[in-house]
Amino acid sequence: MDSDEHRRVLDPEQDSGALKALTHPLRIRLLGLLRQDGPATASELAARTGESSASTSYHLRVLAKYAFIGEAEHRDGRERRWRALHTVTSWSNESMESSAAGRAFVGLARRRQIEHLEASLARHEADMAAGRFGQEWVEPSGISDLMPRLTAESLTELWETIAGKLEELTARDADDPRARHVVLLTAGLPLAPPQRSEGDTADTADRQDASHEADS
């Protein structure tokens, strides 16, 4: 999937400036577009985001300052092209939890991922409706909403299993011309049991839990 040189690991103590740079929603979006669609100019990214070229140019320079992006090969000498230097930005949740800035960054990043999923769903539906994909993509495409009961150790094992299998499949399909970019957003968010009011009985709480599961 991603070797170490393709992964940018952020540390809240050593990378405070980089963390601050990524707290701007447009910068996260620009970085995502460069990773997803490849090198682009400030003008091209302005057209995709609805921003001005001056704005995208400024934010791209900030991303370059903190080594998230770098200059790409130019098609001509008129405008600078940018490329993402890594395919993934990652961090330790435990390290981020130790500071207010780290917690704020993780919260913003997660919400941006949800926005990315919404935009990707709209793009996927438009692509399928326009016939840009063959019938073989209909069945495997989708979103799953599950609520298993797991321990912290089992959730960690699940993440490791997904990462290992994804690395294996990505390597297998690397040179296959049929392969396409797939937006794969995974989430593992433990939820505490709902707090009961004084008048609630165990029976009522159980019925509420069962109803919630049925809606999932």
C-alpha positions as CSV (number, residue, x, y, z in Angstrom):
1,M,0.0,0.0,0.0
2,D,2.4,2.7,1.2
3,S,6.0,2.3,2.0
4,D,7.7,4.6,4.6
5,E,8.9,7.1,2.0
6,H,5.3,7.6,0.8
7,R,3.9,8.2,4.3
8,R,4.2,11.5,6.2
9,V,4.0,10.8,9.9
10,L,3.2,13.9,12.0
11,D,4.5,14.4,15.6
12,P,2.6,17.1,17.6
13,E,5.9,18.3,19.3
14,Q,8.2,18.3,16.3
15,D,5.7,19.2,13.6
16,S,3.6,21.9,15.3
17,G,4.0,24.3,12.3
18,A,3.0,21.5,9.9
19,L,0.0,20.7,12.0
20,K,-1.1,24.4,12.1
21,A,-0.7,24.5,8.3
22,L,-3.1,21.6,7.9
23,T,-5.8,23.1,10.1
24,H,-6.9,25.2,7.1
25,P,-9.7,23.3,5.3
26,L,-8.6,24.5,1.8
27,R,-5.1,23.3,2.3
28,I,-6.4,19.8,3.3
29,R,-8.5,19.9,0.2
30,L,-5.7,21.0,-2.1
31,L,-3.4,18.3,-0.7
32,G,-6.1,15.7,-1.2
33,L,-6.7,16.8,-4.8
34,L,-3.0,16.5,-5.6
35,R,-2.9,13.0,-4.1
36,Q,-6.0,11.9,-5.9
37,D,-5.7,13.5,-9.3
38,G,-2.0,14.1,-9.7
39,P,0.1,17.2,-10.3
40,A,-1.7,20.5,-11.1
41,T,-1.1,24.2,-11.2
42,A,-2.7,26.8,-8.9
43,S,-5.0,27.9,-11.7
44,E,-6.2,24.3,-12.3
45,L,-6.9,23.8,-8.6
46,A,-8.7,27.1,-8.4
47,A,-11.1,25.9,-11.1
48,R,-11.7,22.7,-9.2
49,T,-12.3,24.3,-5.8
50,G,-14.0,27.6,-6.9
51,E,-11.3,29.6,-5.3
52,S,-9.1,32.4,-6.9
53,S,-5.7,31.5,-8.3
54,A,-4.1,33.9,-5.8
55,S,-5.7,32.0,-2.9
56,T,-4.7,28.5,-4.1
57,S,-1.2,29.8,-5.0
58,Y,-0.7,31.1,-1.5
59,H,-2.0,28.0,0.2
60,L,0.1,25.7,-2.0
61,R,3.2,27.7,-1.0
62,V,2.3,27.0,2.6
63,L,2.0,23.3,1.9
64,A,5.3,23.4,0.2
65,K,7.0,25.2,3.1
66,Y,6.1,22.3,5.4
67,A,7.1,19.6,2.8
68,F,3.7,18.3,2.0
69,I,4.0,19.1,-1.7
70,G,6.9,19.9,-4.1
71,E,7.3,21.2,-7.6
72,A,6.4,18.8,-10.4
73,E,7.7,18.6,-13.9
74,H,6.5,21.6,-15.8
75,R,4.6,21.3,-19.1
76,D,5.9,24.8,-20.0
77,G,7.6,27.7,-18.4
78,R,4.6,29.8,-17.6
79,E,3.1,28.3,-14.4
80,R,4.5,26.2,-11.6
81,R,3.0,22.7,-11.2
82,W,2.8,21.0,-7.8
83,R,2.7,17.4,-6.8
84,A,2.1,15.6,-3.5
85,L,5.2,14.3,-1.8
86,H,3.4,11.5,0.1
87,T,0.3,9.4,-0.5
88,V,-0.7,9.3,3.2
89,T,-0.5,11.6,6.2
90,S,-0.6,9.6,9.5
91,W,-0.1,10.2,13.2
92,S,-0.3,8.5,16.6
93,N,-3.7,9.2,18.2
94,E,-2.1,8.8,21.6
95,S,0.4,11.5,20.9
96,M,-2.1,13.8,19.4
97,E,-4.4,13.4,22.4
98,S,-1.7,14.9,24.6
99,S,-2.2,18.4,23.3
100,A,-5.1,20.7,22.5
101,A,-3.6,21.5,19.1
102,G,-3.2,17.8,18.3
103,R,-6.8,17.1,19.4
104,A,-8.1,20.0,17.3
105,F,-6.2,18.8,14.2
106,V,-7.4,15.2,14.5
107,G,-11.0,16.4,14.8
108,L,-10.7,18.6,11.8
109,A,-9.0,15.9,9.8
110,R,-11.7,13.4,10.5
111,R,-14.5,15.8,9.6
112,R,-12.7,16.6,6.3
113,Q,-12.5,12.8,5.6
114,I,-16.3,12.6,6.0
115,E,-16.7,15.6,3.6
116,H,-14.4,13.7,1.2
117,L,-16.7,10.7,1.4
118,E,-19.7,12.8,0.6
119,A,-18.0,14.4,-2.4
120,S,-16.7,11.0,-3.5
121,L,-20.2,9.5,-3.3
122,A,-21.6,12.2,-5.5
123,R,-18.8,11.8,-8.0
124,H,-19.2,8.0,-8.0
125,E,-22.9,8.2,-8.6
126,A,-22.4,10.6,-11.5
127,D,-19.7,8.3,-13.0
128,M,-21.9,5.3,-12.8
129,A,-24.9,7.1,-14.2
130,A,-22.8,8.4,-17.1
131,G,-21.6,4.9,-17.9
132,R,-17.9,5.6,-17.2
133,F,-17.6,2.2,-15.4
134,G,-18.4,-1.3,-16.6
135,Q,-21.0,-3.6,-15.0
136,E,-18.2,-5.4,-13.1
137,W,-18.0,-2.3,-10.7
138,V,-21.6,-2.3,-9.7
139,E,-21.6,-5.1,-7.2
140,P,-18.4,-4.4,-5.3
141,S,-19.1,-0.6,-4.9
142,G,-20.8,0.5,-1.8
143,I,-20.8,1.7,1.8
144,S,-21.1,-0.6,4.9
145,D,-22.4,0.6,8.2
146,L,-21.7,-2.0,10.9
147,M,-21.6,-1.9,14.7
148,P,-19.7,-4.9,16.0
149,R,-18.8,-5.3,19.7
150,L,-15.0,-5.5,20.0
151,T,-12.3,-5.0,22.6
152,A,-9.6,-2.4,22.1
153,E,-7.2,-5.2,21.2
154,S,-9.6,-6.7,18.6
155,L,-10.1,-3.2,17.0
156,T,-6.3,-2.8,16.8
157,E,-6.0,-6.3,15.2
158,L,-8.8,-5.3,12.7
159,W,-6.9,-2.2,11.6
160,E,-3.7,-4.2,11.1
161,T,-5.6,-6.9,9.1
162,I,-7.2,-4.3,6.8
163,A,-3.8,-2.5,6.3
164,G,-2.0,-5.8,5.5
165,K,-4.6,-7.0,3.1
166,L,-4.8,-3.6,1.4
167,E,-1.1,-3.6,0.9
168,E,-1.2,-7.1,-0.6
169,L,-4.0,-6.2,-3.1
170,T,-2.5,-2.8,-4.0
171,A,0.8,-4.5,-4.9
172,R,-1.0,-7.2,-6.9
173,D,-3.0,-4.6,-8.9
174,A,-0.2,-2.1,-9.4
175,D,0.4,-2.9,-13.1
176,D,-3.1,-3.9,-14.0
177,P,-4.7,-1.4,-16.5
178,R,-8.1,-2.3,-15.1
179,A,-7.3,-0.8,-11.7
180,R,-8.9,2.4,-10.7
181,H,-8.6,4.8,-7.7
182,V,-11.0,3.6,-5.0
183,V,-12.0,5.8,-2.1
184,L,-11.8,3.5,1.0
185,L,-12.8,5.3,4.2
186,T,-12.6,3.2,7.3
187,A,-13.7,4.1,10.8
188,G,-13.5,2.5,14.2
189,L,-15.1,4.8,16.7
190,P,-16.0,3.2,20.1
191,L,-19.3,4.5,21.6
192,A,-20.1,4.4,25.4
193,P,-23.5,2.9,26.4
194,P,-26.2,5.5,26.6
195,Q,-26.6,7.0,30.0
196,R,-29.9,6.1,31.6
197,S,-32.1,8.6,33.4
198,E,-33.3,7.7,36.9
199,G,-36.6,6.5,35.6
200,D,-35.2,4.1,33.0
201,T,-35.2,0.4,33.6
202,A,-32.7,-2.1,32.2
203,D,-35.6,-3.4,30.0
204,T,-36.2,0.0,28.4
205,A,-32.5,0.6,27.8
206,D,-32.2,-2.9,26.1
207,R,-35.2,-2.1,23.9
208,Q,-33.5,1.2,22.8
209,D,-30.3,-0.5,22.0
210,A,-32.0,-3.2,19.9
211,S,-33.9,-0.5,18.0
212,H,-30.7,1.3,17.3
213,E,-29.1,-1.8,15.9
214,A,-32.1,-2.5,13.7
215,D,-31.7,1.0,12.1
216,S,-28.1,0.5,11.3
